[in-house]
Amino acid sequence: MSGSGARRHHQRALSAQISAGQAPSTGGHAVFWENNGKILREHPPADGPAPLCRGCGESWPCGMAETAMQQVGVRS
């Protein structure tokens, strides 16, 4: 995935994360959404043609970011 594509996916996941955490049907899972959001904030893609994860240095999306994005319905 290119750097700009990775950033778009990450931004979509962050936006979906905020919406999911505020939705009445899922809002009761505050600890889950808080932890999921923390992972997304701590594991963003670095700039570059083949971005690495800023949180752990693996290819982006790393396992943590991939799982967090899937939880909010964003596939990499």
N, C-alpha and C positions, 0 to 999 in steps of 0.2 A: 504494500500500500504506500502511496506517495505521502509526503509530508502534509500536503494540503488536504488530501483525503482523510488522513488520520486525524487531523485537527477537526474536520467537519464531523466525523464520527464521534469524536470525543465531546464536542459541543452539543451534538444531538443527545448523547447519553446524559450529559449534565442537565440539559433542559428537561428531558424525560424524567430524570431522577427527582427534580424539584416538583414536577407535576404529580408524580406518583406519590411522593411523600405528603402532598397536600390533599389528595383525593380522599373523599369521605370513606370510600370502600377499602382503601389501603392505609389510611392515615393512622390507624391504630397500631401499626407496626413501626413505631417511631425508632426503636433501637436498630431494627433491620435497615431502615432507610438511612439513618444516620451513619451506620457503618458502611453501607454501600456507597453513599456520597463521599465519605472519607477516602475510600479506595479510589474512586474516580478522580478526586482532587490530588491524591498523592501519586497517581500513576498516569500522568498525561504523556502524550507523545512529544519527543524532542523534535526540533526542526531538522530538516534534511530530507534527501530523496528516499532513504530507507530508515525511517525514524526508529530510535530506541526509546524505551520507557525511561522517563526521567526518575522514576521511583526506584527501579531495580536494575536498569541497564540491559534488560533483555530486549529482543525484538518486540516492537509494539504492534499489536496489543499483546502485552504479557498475559500470563494466565490470570492474574488478579483483575486486570482491566477487562479482559474478555468476559470473565464471569460477571463482573459488575455491570457491564454493558448489556449482557444477555438478560439480567434481572429486570432491566427497564425496557426490554424489547428492541434494543439496538444491536444489530449483528455487524461484526467487522468484515 
